[in-house]
Every structure is written in structure tokens, then in C-alpha cells.
Amino acid sequence: MFDFFKKNTENSSKDVKTVREALLHFIKEQLKKAEGGEGSNIKGIQLFITCPDEEKQMYEAAVYLDEPGRFRNEEVQKIADDYAIDLPDNWELKISFTESAPPESKQVPGLDASLFVLTRKNALPKTASAFIKIRLGEAEKKTYIITSGSGKIFIGREKRVQTADGFYRENNIAFPEKSDSDSNRYISRQHAHIEFDQETGHFLLFADEGGVPPRNKVKVRSNNEGEPVKLYSTKVGYELREGDQILLGQSALLEFSYSPDENEL
């Protein structure tokens, strides 16, 4: 099946059959390496195809894109069975056509494709971006872009402040003290922060020392429905969802969204 690998793959003309065989050969090798021939810890495979548009149809045919499950069940599973790689019953195969592949993935020789074998020991870092929109109150910007790689995104009054323990803190989303907006007066210098949770793949909102009773408060209302959620602890985060409104103090209002407003960035 894989005799063509004795040739220089990069110099060979590609067609649906050779692309499929190259992918399967590489998947076999990576599965064997992942668990040394034992697949009990393998959870799934992620295949990233980065081919140019003119070759997309060929790659789609190679992985049976129009026949969901066939490439997994008839091709990859057969490899696992033939080489005694004991994949769990619920293992997943994800195929993505994308402009670039994660650096953690392995390049398939001679092809515009990369592979990542997901095990209990490793996983691709989750990535995400979102927008914090200032609806009431005056901040340095009307809209802030936050990402999974931003670390802690601090929210508070003034850009650079000294906290109660004597250390300085820089607020990424800062509400100037000198402002015509009365809403700014009720925001604490260290009011809240947002951080990304790799395990769940979501952004979490935390109240900081100045944002829990008896000081100013942090409240969240989801999609304008139900009672607002009050944050009472600096240790427990709230999982932000599309359209959540965040109330700081008495009247400064922020909105969380995965989509930007037009003409605001």
C-alpha cells in the first residue's frame, strides 16, 4: 500500500490516491509513536489541511469529506486494527481545512497537511478571542479585543494604580478618574479581571478585592434575561457567554461578545 514512499514524494505528481496513501502512512507512523504500539491512551487525531484552493477538491476527495465517518472507520481504524493499536471506541477524528496549522502539529512529508495525535498526556492549546464593549461609562477605548493568550485582563479605575498591599497594578481596561461620566466614580481601582480557562475553553470573569461586598460590586446578566448573578468571591469565576452584560459598581456597563461592532475598532 505504501510502496510509493520509496520514491521522492515531493517530486511525484499528486492525485487523490497518492494523497490518501501518504496521509494514512503518516497517520500509522504517528499512532505507533504516540503510544509505542498501544493506543489505549490515544483520544483522537486532528488533521489540518493547508492546501491551496486549486488542490482543495483533491484533498477533500482523499479524506472522503462528502462521506462523514468513512475515512475514520474504513481507513484509519483499519490501520489501527492491522497494527494492533487498540484505539478506544470513542476516539475522534477531526479534519480542518485551514490557512495554517498549529506549531504543535507534525507536517506530513510532501503534503500540505499536518497531524496532531491527541492523547491523555497532551492536547493542543485552546485559543479564542472576544470583545469587551463599553456600553455605559468612559474607558480609554469603546471596544477591547481580548485573547486566550492575553493572561489576566485587569479592569478598574485609572490605568496604573497602587493596590492596598502597596504594589502597582496596570488595568488593561481602564476607566479614567477624570471623566464626565458619573459611572466611572463607582469603579474600584482593582475591580475585576478576565482570564481564559484552558480546560473549558471559555473566558472567566473574576471579581477582585474592590469588586466584592462591602465594596463596589460586580454583577452579570445573561442575554437580558433572569436575575443578575452577583460575584461574592475573588476565587470563583463566572463563565462568560455571548451577550453577557457586566455591571461594575452602580452603572458602568460592559458587554461580552465574540463579534465586534461595526466601525468601533
Phi, psi and omega in degrees: 000326186248023181298334183295343180290347176289344177268170175280105186301321184294333181267356180271146176290140184263139170221181185302316183294313182293324177296314180298315182294322178295318178298314182293321178298316181291321177299318178301311182297319182288325177295319180295322180289324187300320183229018178060035180094351178248122187258014186296335180262000179279127181260333181175179180230136174241121182250122181250119181252122186242032185288157173293161185303324184290345179252001185298319181298322179295315179292322178300318178292324182297327181256014179052050186300329181275002177232079184308131177094340185292315181297320179292307191281322185264336185252298184291318179298324178297320176300314180300318180293317183295328184252019175055039174265107190277079179289144176294158183299328186260022180296149185245147171238121178244128180243123182236130170266116189215164180286328181214155180255153178300145181297340180284344182280162182257130179289132175281122183304129175078000183234159174270066183205152177224157186227141174228124177265117182272123178236179177291345183262340182220158179202150174290137176298135177285143179231149178198159172221153181208179184230136172252117184253130180274114182262322176223138186105166182240110176252179181293332177228162174276330181221136178244136174265127176241148181228166179295339179264009184280348186073209178283129179254102186277143180235131178179181180276129183075154185285309183236120186226159175259127184274175184297334180273005175094351181270160179269150178225137178252119179277124178286325173248101190247136176252109184300141179291322177275095184212152176282351182272123177296336182300327183296333184295336186262009178264131179283160179293326173235083191268312185199172171208159178239138174216157183267134179259112182297326184293318182263340182076025181233158173276137179244139177257130178239140169280142174258185187305322182277359183247015177237151179303147007275007179279203177295167189241164171235125178231149178229133174240129184267118174052036177062021183235150174073179179285141178295147178269127179260135179266116184256345186233147176276355185260340185252121181267155177255128181282114183284141178234164181307128176084000180299137176256130183248120180258122178254128181064233184264324190209357177285126189238129177242155176233134178262133181206154175267000180233139180280158169280144178296139175065017179258343182268000000 
